[in-house]
């Protein structure tokens, strides 16, 4: 085997190990969010006499948040298709769109938290609010991490182009972003939709 072929095989093996490791990480994240959802399910009626989700949540606002995140997941998918074609411009464009939509989503989430706290609905008020802020805030922290990762990837692709290594990294980033999308759908349904209906 030539030195070049051996190097390519080694790089392919390294990418495979990284991919398996990332799947293990996602499984641990699933356990984390499952625990947070279970905690919320136990505490969602523990309002301590304060307002419940039915009084606090604005469903149209959260629906808009949801549409923003779903759209960002779609644009990330288009970015991956561009990466498979080694289309540097397409990758930069679609992941820049994804980044901006993710930033908008995060801004909406922070604005919602600020509004609730300004109205006196702190995480210290009740078990319900503690569980709510912890669950939604943990998702927001993951979005923040995803945006930092995306920013680094965009800079690397702008500088080096769509190399096999960077294309593999984009695949993992897209997987992470879709995972956060799925988690948010559960948050929207269990926390906001059921909460607004008073169930």
C-alpha positions as CSV (number, residue, x, y, z in Angstrom):
1,X,0.0,0.0,0.0
2,X,1.4,3.4,-0.9
3,X,2.0,6.1,1.7
4,X,-0.8,8.2,0.3
5,X,-3.3,5.4,0.4
6,X,-2.3,4.5,3.9
7,X,-2.8,8.1,5.0
8,X,-6.2,8.2,3.4
9,X,-7.2,5.0,5.1
10,X,-6.0,6.3,8.5
11,X,-8.0,9.6,8.0
12,X,-11.1,7.6,7.1
13,X,-10.7,5.5,10.2
14,X,-10.2,8.6,12.3
15,X,-13.4,10.1,10.9
16,X,-15.3,6.9,11.7
17,X,-14.1,6.8,15.3
18,X,-15.1,10.5,15.6
19,X,-18.5,9.7,14.2
20,X,-19.1,6.8,16.7
21,X,-17.9,9.1,19.6
22,X,-20.3,11.8,18.5
23,X,-23.2,9.3,18.5
24,X,-22.3,8.3,22.0
25,X,-22.3,11.9,23.0
26,X,-25.8,12.4,21.4
27,X,-27.0,9.4,23.4
28,X,-25.8,10.9,26.7
29,X,-27.6,14.2,25.6
30,X,-30.8,12.1,25.1
31,X,-30.5,10.8,28.7
32,X,-29.9,14.4,29.9
33,X,-33.0,15.8,28.2
34,X,-35.1,12.7,29.2
35,X,-34.2,13.5,32.8
36,X,-35.2,17.1,32.4
37,X,-38.5,16.2,30.7
38,X,-39.2,13.8,33.5
39,X,-38.5,16.5,36.1
40,X,-40.8,18.9,34.3
41,X,-43.5,16.3,34.1
42,X,-43.4,15.8,37.8
43,X,-43.2,19.5,38.6
44,X,-45.4,21.2,36.0
45,X,-48.3,21.6,38.4
46,X,-46.1,22.7,41.3
47,X,-46.9,26.4,40.8
48,X,-46.8,27.4,44.5
49,X,-49.9,29.4,43.9
50,X,-48.3,31.5,41.1
51,X,-49.2,31.6,37.4
52,X,-49.2,28.3,35.4
53,X,-48.1,27.8,31.8
54,X,-51.7,28.6,30.7
55,X,-51.3,32.2,32.0
56,X,-47.6,32.7,31.1
57,X,-47.1,31.1,27.7
58,X,-47.9,33.0,24.4
59,X,-48.5,30.2,21.9
60,X,-48.2,32.4,18.7
61,X,-44.8,33.7,19.9
62,X,-43.5,30.2,20.6
63,X,-45.0,28.9,17.3
64,X,-42.9,31.6,15.5
65,X,-39.8,30.5,17.4
66,X,-40.5,26.9,16.3
67,X,-40.9,27.9,12.7
68,X,-37.6,29.8,12.8
69,X,-35.8,26.7,14.2
70,X,-37.5,24.3,11.7
71,X,-36.4,26.6,8.8
72,X,-32.9,26.7,10.1
73,X,-32.8,22.9,10.1
74,X,-34.0,22.9,6.5
75,X,-31.3,25.4,5.5
76,X,-28.7,23.2,7.2
77,X,-29.9,20.3,5.1
78,X,-29.4,22.3,2.0
79,X,-25.9,23.2,3.2
80,X,-25.1,19.5,3.6
81,X,-26.2,18.9,0.0
82,X,-23.9,21.7,-1.2
83,X,-21.0,20.1,0.8
84,X,-21.5,16.8,-1.0
85,X,-21.1,18.7,-4.3
86,X,-18.0,20.5,-2.8
87,X,-19.8,23.7,-3.5
88,X,-18.0,26.2,-1.2
89,X,-20.3,29.1,-2.0
90,X,-23.4,27.1,-1.4
91,X,-22.1,25.7,1.9
92,X,-21.2,29.2,3.2
93,X,-24.5,30.7,2.1
94,X,-26.8,28.0,3.5
95,X,-24.9,27.6,6.8
96,X,-24.8,31.4,7.1
97,X,-28.6,31.4,6.8
98,X,-28.8,28.6,9.4
99,X,-26.5,30.6,11.7
100,X,-28.7,33.8,11.4
101,X,-31.9,31.8,12.0
102,X,-30.3,30.1,15.0
103,X,-29.2,33.5,16.3
104,X,-32.8,34.8,15.8
105,X,-34.2,31.8,17.7
106,X,-31.8,32.3,20.6
107,X,-32.7,36.0,20.7
108,X,-36.4,35.1,20.9
109,X,-35.7,32.6,23.7
110,X,-33.7,35.1,25.7
111,X,-36.4,37.8,25.1
112,X,-39.0,35.4,26.4
113,X,-37.0,34.6,29.6
114,X,-36.3,38.3,30.1
115,X,-40.1,39.1,29.8
116,X,-41.0,36.4,32.3
117,X,-38.4,37.4,34.8
118,X,-39.3,41.1,34.4
119,X,-42.9,40.2,35.3
120,X,-41.7,38.5,38.5
121,X,-41.8,34.9,37.2
122,X,-38.3,33.9,38.3
123,X,-37.0,30.3,38.5
124,X,-37.0,30.7,42.3
125,X,-40.8,31.2,42.4
126,X,-41.9,27.6,42.1
127,X,-41.0,24.0,41.1
128,X,-42.8,24.5,37.8
129,X,-40.7,27.6,36.9
130,X,-37.5,26.0,38.0
131,X,-38.2,22.9,35.8
132,X,-39.2,25.2,32.9
133,X,-36.2,27.5,33.0
134,X,-33.8,24.5,33.4
135,X,-35.3,22.5,30.5
136,X,-35.7,25.4,28.0
137,X,-32.4,27.0,29.2
138,X,-30.4,23.8,28.7
139,X,-31.8,23.7,25.1
140,X,-30.7,27.3,24.7
141,X,-27.2,26.5,25.9
142,X,-27.0,23.7,23.3
143,X,-28.1,26.2,20.6
144,X,-25.4,28.6,21.8
145,X,-22.8,25.8,21.5
146,X,-24.1,24.9,18.1
147,X,-23.8,28.5,16.9
148,X,-20.2,28.8,18.1
149,X,-19.4,25.5,16.4
150,X,-21.1,26.7,13.2
151,X,-19.2,30.0,13.3
152,X,-15.9,28.1,13.5
153,X,-16.8,25.7,10.7
154,X,-17.8,28.7,8.5
155,X,-14.5,30.4,9.1
156,X,-12.6,27.1,8.3
157,X,-14.5,26.5,5.1
158,X,-14.1,30.1,4.0
159,X,-10.4,29.7,4.5
160,X,-9.7,26.1,3.3
161,X,-12.7,25.1,1.2
162,X,-14.9,22.0,1.5
163,X,-12.2,19.4,2.4
164,X,-13.2,15.8,3.3
165,X,-12.4,16.5,7.0
166,X,-14.5,19.7,7.1
167,X,-17.3,18.0,5.2
168,X,-17.3,15.3,7.8
169,X,-17.4,17.9,10.5
170,X,-20.4,19.6,8.8
171,X,-22.2,16.3,8.8
172,X,-21.8,16.0,12.6
173,X,-22.8,19.6,13.1
174,X,-25.9,19.1,11.0
175,X,-26.8,16.0,13.0
176,X,-26.4,18.0,16.2
177,X,-28.6,20.8,14.8
178,X,-31.4,18.3,13.8
179,X,-31.2,16.7,17.2
180,X,-31.8,20.1,18.8
181,X,-34.7,20.6,16.4
182,X,-36.3,17.3,17.6
183,X,-35.8,18.2,21.2
184,X,-37.5,21.6,20.6
185,X,-40.5,19.9,19.0
186,X,-40.9,17.9,22.2
187,X,-40.5,21.1,24.3
188,X,-43.0,22.9,22.2
189,X,-45.5,20.1,22.5
190,X,-45.1,19.1,26.1
191,X,-44.2,22.5,27.7
192,X,-45.9,25.1,25.6
193,X,-48.8,23.4,23.8
194,X,-50.0,21.3,26.7
195,X,-49.1,24.1,29.1
196,X,-51.3,26.6,27.2
197,X,-54.1,24.1,27.1
198,X,-53.8,23.7,30.9
199,X,-53.1,19.9,30.7
